[in-house]
Amino acid sequence: MHRRNFLQQSGSLLAGTLLTDSILGQSSASPILNPLAKKRVALVGTGVRGLGMWGKPVIREFNDSVEFVGLCDINPGRVQTGKEMLGVNCPTYTDLDKMLKEIKPEILLVMSVDGFHHEHIIKGLEAGANVVTEKPMTIDEKKVQAILDAENRTGKKVRVTFNYRYSPHRQKLYELLRNGSIGKITSTDFHWYLDTSHGADYFRRWHRLRKNAGTLLVHKASHHFDLLNWWLDSEPEEVFGFGSLEHYGKNNSFRHTHCRPCPHKDKCAFYYDITKNKEQMALYVANEKHDGYLRDGCVWKEDIDIFDKMAVQIKYANNIQVSYSLTTYSPYEGYRIAFNGTKGRLETWIKERQPWDEEDFDEIHLTSNFGKREIIKVPNNEAGHGGGDTRLRKQIFDSDGQDPYRQAAGSRDGAMAVLIGIAARNSIDTGKPVKIADLTSLKPQAQRPA
């Protein structure tokens, strides 16, 4: 599957051996009692992301070493449907406490609504499991601190699944930045564009409410902020943000509850026919009766309280300055990024989901201040975010203990990524810059800690 098509159809703490040992629930100082035993894995959150990224592929790729021992979701119909889709023979639960007590998993996969991540992560840690959580790790500074405290208290570890770090193109950027190709990095321009299909979809779903996802500065942009932290090999120090809701939500003359019964479907450019998606019909529509969740919600709902355009200024502890923006209603999807250095400029424009542009490579332009421009072509025809998904899962479930690009992300990485978004959101609300050190016990380092 081409990576551009993947987005339409489905919706790294410690490195090396220490990371591998901890995430598998083994102590690096203790012998492995049964190296042939399958890892006991449980999943909370059986939506499309949980099943499509961490259910079916894990079973397919690691069937000899991983066993699903429990599935949990607040919706009883959806968790049962998820079990049938995965084809596993394990108990299902709507109560996470009960599942953790009864099955005692080694690894808990947290793929639930963002606003509940902290609760589920902490319960998993306290139950003796190591936790693998989807981004964002959580949605506000108090929840970040609670996770850090629980990790320290229990001795168990949290792994955050930043799959963007693992694609060959982004890895190549990391290599070029580390080898000094543009000298000392001084500033970065980073602009992300979500199109009118993918971008709009966040305003249909639970993401539209700040209490659920912390705004797209946290849910979506934490992915991008993590890339910056990783690429720049530093941690954010101060943030200032602008943002508003000017397109979706109340900014329209008509609206309804959701698309299927909408009387305005013939004139709404954002009408979404969920009946054409068999998986979503089975997971969501068939189980609306249990919790009332509407997967094809109206993008014009007046309760939408997140931003649809955002601009953020970030100052890093190593003095690099970043200008970032996120737009949610562009005619195309992708991003532009440029790294400015004392010896030159490194830049790329990644175009996704565009039928008129189907090259099987991405370009990186490396330009020296007093020399030629070099064009570097990186293949992009692997499935799952340019092959990032597969590489991430392999490092989690079948690692050789090597992490040469420092792609594995733990709780500190997860925290620093969301804290930029949290700080930007707080800045928008108050009109004032926010220092990262004022949010939690973490103090930004000029160089990312090992």
PAVEXBA-838083 format. One record per residue: z, x, y of N, C-alpha, C, O in turn; residue in one letter. Coordinates in steps of 0.05 Angstrom, whole numbers, plus 5000, padded with zeros to 4 digits. Layout:
BEGIN
ZXYZXYZXYZXYA ...
END
This chain:
BEGIN
500050174976500050005000500050185025501650365027M 498350125044498250265069500750205085501649985085H 501850405099504350365113504150145135506150015140R 501750115147501549915167501749635154502749445167R 500749605130500949355116503749305105504549075102N 505149525099507849495088509649335107511249165098F 509449385133511149245152510648945152512448795158L 508248875146507548595146508548455120509248215121Q 508748605099509348475073512248495065513148325049Q 513848675075516648675068518548655092520448785099S 517748535099519548475122518248535138518948515162G 542652095157543052135133545552145137547052185118S 557652625162556752615134555952885126556053075141L 555152895103555053155091552353195078551153005068L 551553455078548953505066549253645039551453715031A 547053695026546953845001548753734979548953494976G 549953914964551453834941553853664947554453474932T 555253724969557553564976556853274981558253094972L 554553234995553652965000553052824973553852594969L 551552964956550752844931553252764915553452544904T 555152954913557652894898559052654909559952474894D 559352644936560952424947559552154944560951954938S 556952144948555651884947555551774919555251534915I 555751954899555751864871558551804861558951734838L 560451834879563251774871564451994854566351944839G 563552234857564652464842565752664861564652704883Q 567852794854568953014870567653274863567253334839S 566853434883565553684878567453884864566554084853S 570053824865571953994852572753904824574354024810A 571553674815572253554790569853564771567553554780S 570353584745568153584726566853304724568253104728P 564353294718563053034713563652954685562853074665I 565252734682566152654656563952554638563852604614L 562152394650559952284634557352294650556652094663N 555952514648553552544664551252344656549352304672P 551552224633549452034624549951754632548251584629L 552351694642553051424650551451334674551051494693A 550551084674549150984697551050944721553350874717K 550050974745551550924769551950624771549950474770K 554350534776554950244778554650174808556150244825R 552550014813551749944840552049644845551249484828V 553149564867553349284875551949254902551949434919A 550849014907549448964932550648724946550948514933L 551148744972551948514988549848475009549248645025V 548648235008546448165026543848155010542548355008G 543147925000540747894983538447764997537147594987T 538047855022535647765037533247945030533448105011G 531147915045528748065040529148365041528148515025V 530848465061531348745063532848845039532149055027R 535048705032536648795009535048804983535248994968G 533548604978531948584953529548764954528848904934L 528148764977525548904978525749204982524049354973G 527949294994528249584999530349714980530049944972M 532349554972534549674956534949534929536749604914W 533449324923533649194898531349264879531749434861G 529149154883526849194865526049494863525649584841K 525749644886524949924883526950094869526150274854P 529550044873531650204859531550154829531750344814V 531149904822530949844793528449974781528550084759I 526249964796523750084786523850384785522850504765R 525050514805524950804807527250944792526951174784E 529550804789531950934777533250764755535650764752F 531550634740532550454719534250604698535950484686N 533650864694535151014674537851114684539451204668D 538251104710540751214721542351034738544651094745S 541250794745542650604762542850334749540950244737V 545150214751545549944740546749764761548849824772E 545449534766546649334784548749184769548149054749F 551249194780553449054766554448814781556248674772V 553348764805554148524820552448484844551548674857G 551948224851550548154875552247954891553547784879L 552247984917553847814934552247724959550847874971C 552647464965551447354990553047104997554046974979D 553347045022554846805030553346555022554646345020I 550746575017549246345008548946344978547646514967N 550146154964550146144935547346114923546746224902P 545645964937542845934927541246184930539746254912G 541646324952540046564957540946794938539146934928R 543546814932544347034914543346984886542747164871V 543246724878542146664852539146714850538146814831Q 537746634872534946694874534346984873532447084860T 536047144887535747434888536047544860534647734852G 538047444845538447544817535947494800535147664785K 534747254804532347194788530047364796528447454779E 529747424822527547594832527847884821525848014815M 530347974820530848254810530648264780530048484769L 531148054766531048054737533348204725533048324704G 535648194738538048334728539948144715539847904719V 541748254698543648094684546448184693547848334680N 547248084717549848154728551047904742549547724749C 553647894746554847664759554047654788553547854801P 554047414799553547364828556047254841557647114828T 556347314867558747234882558047144910556047224921Y 559746974920559646914949562147024963562346994987T 563847144948566347264958566347564952566647644929D 566047734973565948024969568548134957568448304940L 570848034967573348134956573548094926574448274912D 572747864917572847804889570947984873571648084852K 568548024884566648204870567748484867567648604845M 568748594889569748864889572148894869572349094856L 573848694868576148704851575348684821576548824805K 573448514816572748464788570848674776571148744752E 568948784791566948964779567349254787566349434773I 568949314808569549584816567149774816566949954800K 565149724834562749884835563350164845565250204860P 561650354837561850634848560450644876561350784893E 558350494878556850484903556450194912555650034896I 557050144937556549874949554349904969554450054988L 552149754964549949734983550449515003550649284995L 550749575029551249375049548649305064547649465080V 547549075058545048985070545348715082543448555082M 547648655092548348395104547648385134546548575145S 548348165147547948135176549548355190551848405183V 548348485210549548715223552448675233554048845230D 552948435243555648375254557848385233560148385240G 557048375207559048385186559048655171560648695153F 557348845180557249105166559949235165560749335144H 561449245188563949385188565949265168567349415154H 566049005167567848875148567148945119568949005103E 564548935113563648985085563949285078564749355056H 563349455097563649745093566549815087567149955068I 568349715104571249785102572349675075573849805062I 571549435068572449315043571449485019572949525000K 569049575021567949744999569450004997570150094975G 569950135020571450395020574250355008575150514992L 575550145017578350095008578450014979580550044966E 576249914968576149854939575450094922575250064898A 575050324935574450574920571550634916570850804900G 569750494931566850544928565950714952567050704974A 563850874947562350994968560350784978559450614962N 559650795003558050585015555350685025555250895039V 553250545019550650595030549950355047549750135036V 549650395073549150165091546550185105545650405113T 545249965109542949955126543650005155545949965163E 541750095170542250125199542149845211540849665200K 543449795233545449965246548049965230548649765217P 549550175232552050185217553949955225555249835208M 554049905251555449665261554549615290552649745299T 555849435304554749345330556449385355555449325377I 558949475352560449535377562349765372562849845349D 563449875393565050115392567650075375568550265362E 568849845377571349795362570749795332572349895316K 568549685324567749675296567049955286567550025263K 565750115303565150395296567750535290567950675269V 569750515307572250655304573650565278574850725264Q 573450305272574750195248573550315223574950375204A 570950355223569550475200570350775197570950865175I 570450915219571151195219574051225208574651405192L 575851055217578651065208578851005179580351135164D 577350805169577450735141576350955123577351005102A 574251095132573151315117575151535115575551655093E 576451605137578551815137580951735119582051895105N 581651475120583951375105583451375075585251435060R 581051305067580551265039579451515025579651535000T 578151695040576951925028574151865016572852055006G 573251625018570651555009568651585032569451625055K 566051585026564051655045562051425051561451255034K 561051425075558951235084556351385088556251595101V 554251275077551551375081549951165096549950935088R 548551255117546851065133543951125127543051355127V 542450915122539750945111537650955133536150765138T 537551185147535551225168532951325155532351565155F 531351135145528951215130526851345148525051495138N 526851295174524951405192524951715192522951845197Y 527251835185527452125184525752245162525052485164R 524952085143523852195118520752195117519652315099Y 519452065135516552055134515352335141516552465158S 513252415129512052685134511452745163511852965172P 510552545177509852585205512252655222512252845238H 514452505219516852555234518252805225519452945241R 517952875200519053125190517453365201518653565207Q 514853335205513253545217514053585246514253815255K 514653375261515653405288518253565288518653735305L 520053505270522553645267522153945263523354115276Y 520254005245519654285239518554435264519454655271E 516754305278515554435302517554475324517454675338L 519354285327521454315347523454525340524454675357L 524054555314525954755305524855045306526355235310R 522155075303521055345303520355445330519155655333N 521155295351520755395378517955375389517255525407G 516355195378513555175385513155115415511055185426S 515054975428514854925456517155045472517654975495I 518455235460520655375473523155195473523555035455G 524855225493527255065496526454775505525054745525K 527354575490526754305498528354225522530854275523I 527054105542528454035567528553735571530553635581T 526553585563526553295567524653165546522953295534S 525052905543523452745524522752475536524452345548T 520352385531519452125539518851965513517252055497D 520151735509519951595484519651295490521451175501F 517351185482516850905488515950755463513950835450H 517350545456516750395431515750115437516849985455W 513650035423512349785428512449605402511349695382Y 513649375404513549185382511448965389511348875412L 509848895370507748705377508648415376510948355371D 506848235382507547955384508047815357508647575356T 507747965335508547865309511247975301513147825297S 511448235298513948365290516048325311518348255305H 515348375336517248345358518348065360520848025363G 516647875359517447595362519347505339521047335343A 518947625316520447545292523447585296525047445285D 524247785313527147825318528347595334530747545332Y 526647445348527647225364527646965349528646765359F 526446965325526546725307529146725291530246515284R 530046965284532146995263534947035276535347005300R 536847115259539647145267539847375288541847385302W 537847545289537947775308537947675337538647825355H 537147425342536947325369539647295383539747275408R 541847305368544447275379545947545380546047685360L 547047615403548447865407550647905387551148125377R 552147695380554347715362553547795333555147895318K 551047745327550047815300548848095298549248225278N 547448175319545948435318546448625340545448845341A 548148545360548748725382546548775401546648965417G 544448605401541948635416540148835402541048995385T 537648835409535749025396536249315404535149495392L 537849355425538649635431540249755409540449995406L 541549585393543149675370541549635344541249825329V 540649385339539349335314536849495310536549635290H 535049485329532449625326532549905337531650095324K 533449935362533350195376535150405364534650645368A 537250325348538850535336537250705317537850945313S 535150595305533250745289531950965307531851195298H 531150895330529751075349531751285360531051515363H 534151185367536151375378536951575357537551805363F 537051495332537651685310535551895308536152135304D 533051815311530852005310531252215333530852455329L 531852115356532352295379534552495373534252735377L 536852395363539152565357538352775336539153015338N 536752695317535852875295533753075306534053315301W 531752975319529653155330530853355350530153595349W 532553265368533653435389535953605380536853785394L 537053545356539253695343541653705362542953915365D 542253485375544453465393545653185393544553015379S 547653135408548952875409548952775438549252925457E 548752505441548652385468551252415483553452405471P 551052445509553452485525553852255545556052145549E 551652165558551951955579549451785578547251875574E 549851525583547651325580547651135604549751045613V 545251065613544950855633542650675625540550775616F 542950415627540850235617540150015636541749925653G 537649915632536749675645535749495622534749585602F 535949225626534849045606535048765615536748695631G 533248595605533348315612531748155591530248265575S 532047885593530547695576528647545594529447365608L 526147625594524147515612521847375598520147255612E 521647395572519347285558520147065538519146835540H 521847125520522746935499525046765509525746765533Y 526146605492528446445499527846215518525846075514G 529346195539529045975558526545995575525945815591K 525146225573522746275590520246125580518146255577N 520445875575518145715565518745425571521045335573N 516645265574516944985582517544805558518344575562S 517044895533517644725510518944895488518845135488F 520344755470521744885448522444685427522244445431R 523344785404524244605382526244765366526944985373H 527244645344529244785328527945005311528945225311T 525644935298524245135282521345045279520644825288H 519745215268516845175268515744945251513944805259C 516844915227515644715208515344435220513244325218R 517444325232517144055243516444045272516443825284P 515744275284515444285313513044115323510844145312C 513443945343511243785353509343945371507243845379P 510144195378508544355396506944575381505844755394H 506844565355505644785339502744835346501745055344K 501244625354498444655360497944815385495744925389D 499844825403499444975428501245215431501045355451K 502945275411504745505412503445745399502845745375C 503045955414501846195404503646345384502846515369A 506246265384508246395367508946225343510946285330F 507446025338507945855314507746025289505846175285Y 509746005272509846165247509945975223511745825220Y 507945995206507745825183509045965159507646105144D 511545915155513046045134512145945106512646085086I 510945715105510045615079507945785065507445755042T 506845975080504846155069506146405055504746565043K 508846425058510246655047512046555025514146445030N 511146595000512646484977515446604974517346454967K 515746864980518346984978520346864998522646814990E 519446835022521246725042521846425037524046335043Q 519946285026520446005019522545984998524345814999M 522346164978524346154956527046254965529146134957A 527246464981529746584989531146415011533546375009L 529646325030530846205054530445905055532445755056Y 528045805055527545515059528945355036530145155042V 528645445012529745304989532845294990534045134976A 534045475006536945495006538145435034540445495039N 536545305051537545225077539945025074541745025091E 539944865054541944665050544744785047546744645052K 544945035040547545165036548845265061551245255064H 547145365080548345485105546945405130547845475152D 544745265128543245175152541645385166540645335188G 541345615153539845835166536845775165535645715144Y 535545785189532645735192531145995196531346115217L 529746075176528246325178525846315197525046515208R 524846075202522646035220523545905246522345725256D 525846005257526945895281525145925305523246095305G 525545765326523945765350524546005367526846065373C 522446155377522846385394523646305422524346475439V 523546035428524245935455526945815456527645685476W 528645845435531245735435532945825459532846065466K 534345645471535845715495538445865489539745965508E 539245885463541646045457541046345454542946495450D 538546425456537846705453539146865476538746795499I 540747065469542247215489541847515487543647675495D 539647605476538947885474536747945494535547765505I 536148205498534048295517531448305502531248365478F 529248255517526548295505525148535519522948605510D 526248645540525248895551527649065558529548975569K 527449325552529749505555528749785563526649875554M 530249915581529750185589532350335590534350235601A 532450575579534950725576534451015584532551145577V 536351125600536451405606538851535591541051425592Q 538251755577540351885561540552175568538452315570I 542952265573543452555577544852665553546952555545K 543752865541544952985517546853205524546753325546Y 548653265505550653475509549453745513550753925523A 546953785504545554045508543854035533542154215537N 544153825549542853795575539953695573538653695594N 539053615550536353495548536553205560538453065555I 534553135576534452865587532352705572530152805565Q 532952445567531052265553530552015569532451895579V 528051935571527351675581526251515558524351595545S 527551285552526751115529526250825538527550725557Y 524350695526523950415531523150265505522050385487S 523650005505522949835482521849575493523249435509L 519449505485518149255493517649095468516849205448T 518148825469518048665445515748465443515648295426T 513848485462511548295462508948435469507448345486Y 508448665457506048825462503748725445504148605424S 501248785453498948705437498548885413496948815395P 499949105412499749285389502549395383504349365399Y 502849525360505449625352505249925347503250035336E 507350065356507450355352509150485373510750345386G 508850745376510450885396509051135406507351255393Y 509851215431508951465443511451635447513451535457R 511251885440513552065446512452335454510452435443I 513752455473512952725483515452885488517352795501A 515453125477517653315481516653535501514753675495F 518053565523517353765543519154005539521553985537N 517954245538519454495535518654705554516754675570G 520054925553519555145572516955285566515855425583T 515855245542513355385535511055185530508755275525K 511554925531509354735526510354455521512554385529G 508654295509509154005505508153925477506054005469R 509853765464509153665437509153365439511053235448L 506953235432506752945436505152815413503552945400E 505652555410504252395390504152105399505952015413T 502151965389502051675393501551555365499451575354W 503651415355503451295329502751005332504150855344I 500450925320499550655322499750515295498550605275K 501350305294501750165269500649875271500449765292E 500049765247499349485246496849415262496649195273R 494949595264492549545279490049545261489349765251Q 488849325256486549315238484149475246482549555230P 483949535273481649685282482149985281480350145288W 484450075271485150355271486450425244488850415242D 484850485224485950525197485550805187485050845164E 485851005205485751285196488051335176490151215178E 487651515157489651585138491251835146492251975129D 491451875173492952105183494052035210492951855224F 496152175218497252155245496852425259496952635246D 496352425285495952665300498352745316499752575327E 498853005317500853125335499353325352497953495342I 499753305378498453485397500453685407502553615419H 499853935403501554155412500054315433498054435427L 501154305457499754435480501554645493503754575501T 500654895494502255105507501755105537499655015545S 503655195552503355195581500955355591499755275611N 500255575578498155745587496155795564495156025562F 495655595548493855635525492355385517492055205533G 491555375492489955155482491654925471494054955467K 490354705466491554485453490854485423488554505416R 492954475406492554465377493054175368495054055375E 491254075351491553805340492353835311490853945295I 494653735303495753745276495453475263496553275274I 494153455240493753205227495653185203495753365186K 497252965202499152925180498452675165498252465177V 497952685138497252445123499352225126501752275127P 498451975128500251755132499751525112500651295116N 498351585090497551365072499451315049498751185029N 501951405051503951335031505251075037505450995060E 506150935017507450675020510250695031511550905028A 511250485044513950475053514650665076515950865072G 513750585100514250745124513351035120514851225125H 510851065112509651325109510851495087510751735088G 512051365067513351505045516251565050517551675032G 517251485073520051535080521951385062524051495054G 521351135055523150975038523651105011525851125002D 521451184998521651304971523351564972525051604955T 522851734992524251984995527251935000528952084989R 527851735016530651675022532051584997534251674991L 530851394982532151294958532551524937534651534924R 530651704936530951924917533252104925534652204907K 533552154951535752324959538452194953540452334948Q 538551934955541051794950541751774920543951824912I 539751704904540251644876539451864856540151854833F 537952064865537052274847536652534862534652664860D 538752614877538552854894538853104878540353114858S 537453314887537753584875539753744891540053984886D 541053624910542953754927541853904950543254024966G 539153894954537854044976537253844999536453614994Q 537653945023537053775047536153965070537553985090D 533854095066532954305085532454195114532554345133P 531853935116531253825142533653665153533353525174Y 535853685140538253545149537753245154538453135174R 536453125134535752845137537952655128537952425137Q 539752745111541852565102543652495125544452665141A 544352245128545952155150548552015141548451845124A 550752105153553351985146554351815169552851735187G 556951775169558251595188557951695217557651545236S 558151965221557852065248555052025259554751945282R 553052075242550352015250549951725256548751645277D 551051555238550851265243552151175268551151005283G 554451295274555951235299554351315323554051165342A 553451565324552051665347549551505353548751475377M 548151415333545751255337546450985350545150915370A 548450845340549150585351550550615378550350435395V 552050825382553550855407551650885431552450805453L 549250995427547350995449546650705457546650635481I 545950545437545250265442547650115454547249955472G 550050155443552350025453552950095482553549935499I 552650365488553050455515550950335534551650265557A 548450325525546350215542546849915547546549825570A 547749775527548349485530550749455550550649275567R 552749615546555049605565554249675593555249555612N 552449865595551449945622549949715635550249665659S 548249575620546749355631548649135640548249015661I 550749085625552748875631554348945656555048775672D 554849205660556649285683555149415706556249425728T 552749505701551249645722552149925727551450045747G 553650035708554750305711553950485687553550375665K 553850745691553350925669555750925650557950875658P 555250985625557350995604557351265590555351365581V 559751375588560051625574560751565545562551415539K 559351695526559751655498562551725489563651585472I 563751925501566452015494568551805500570751815489A 567951615518569851405525569851175505571551005507D 568051175486567750945468569350965443570550765434L 569451195430570951235405572251505406572251645426T 573451585383574751845381572752075378573552305380S 570252015374568152215371567552345398567052195417L 567352605399566652745423563952885419563653045401K 562052815436559252925432559253235431560553365447P 557553335413557253625410554453705419552553555415Q 554253935432551654035441549754075418547354045421A 550754145394549154175370550353995349552753995344Q 548653835336549653655315551253795295550354005284R 553653695289555453825269554153805241552753615235P 554754005224553753995197555153775182554653735158A 
END
